[in-house]
């Protein structure tokens, strides 16, 4: 999959919508670091795939959780190209984390190529 951040096309690992399974933690098990363990394992796998960044799409209520895990909210609108060349804005909050080195800010406009949404 080829995605574009600014004028820089690159492969990106997506989480939340594609390769990271949906995970729910039972209320009695919350606060034990399980989300951190799952996220760390997913990011380690993503690093082996070669992209520089991982993107996460989440509900606004989860932004603070992912910030505690090292993710950064993107202020830029994320456009998602659909079949037939139609563009639509990502309706969920987009967050990013570096997979190699530091996060360069600002990333610039983000345009993803995706399945229909």
VENRAGI-V300165 format. One record per backbone hydrogen bond with DSSP energy under -0.5 kcal/mol. CO is the residue of the C=O (numbers start at 1). NH is the residue of the N-H. E is the energy in kcal/mol with one decimal. If there is no record, write none. Layout:
co | nh | e
CO | NH | E
CO | NH | E
This chain:
co | nh | e
3 | 10 | -3.1
4 | 111 | -2.9
5 | 8 | -2.1
7 | 9 | -0.8
8 | 5 | -1.9
10 | 3 | -2.3
11 | 52 | -0.6
12 | 14 | -0.6
13 | 55 | -2.6
14 | 19 | -0.7
15 | 57 | -1.2
19 | 21 | -0.6
24 | 26 | -0.5
26 | 29 | -2.3
26 | 30 | -0.8
27 | 30 | -0.8
29 | 32 | -0.8
33 | 37 | -1.9
34 | 38 | -2.4
35 | 39 | -2.7
36 | 40 | -2.6
37 | 41 | -2.1
38 | 42 | -2.3
39 | 43 | -2.5
40 | 44 | -2.3
41 | 45 | -2.0
42 | 46 | -2.3
43 | 47 | -2.2
44 | 48 | -1.0
45 | 48 | -0.7
45 | 49 | -0.5
46 | 49 | -1.4
46 | 50 | -0.5
46 | 51 | -0.5
47 | 50 | -0.9
52 | 99 | -3.2
52 | 100 | -1.0
53 | 13 | -1.7
54 | 97 | -1.8
55 | 15 | -2.9
56 | 58 | -0.5
56 | 95 | -2.9
58 | 93 | -2.1
59 | 62 | -2.1
60 | 63 | -1.3
62 | 66 | -2.1
63 | 67 | -2.3
64 | 68 | -1.9
65 | 69 | -0.9
66 | 71 | -2.7
67 | 70 | -1.7
72 | 96 | -2.5
73 | 75 | -0.5
77 | 79 | -0.6
77 | 110 | -0.9
78 | 90 | -2.9
79 | 81 | -0.5
79 | 112 | -3.0
80 | 88 | -1.7
81 | 114 | -1.9
82 | 85 | -1.5
83 | 86 | -0.7
86 | 82 | -3.8
88 | 80 | -3.3
93 | 58 | -2.5
94 | 74 | -2.8
95 | 56 | -2.7
96 | 72 | -2.7
97 | 54 | -2.4
102 | 104 | -0.5
103 | 105 | -0.6
109 | 6 | -4.0
110 | 79 | -2.5
111 | 4 | -2.6
112 | 81 | -3.8
112 | 114 | -0.5
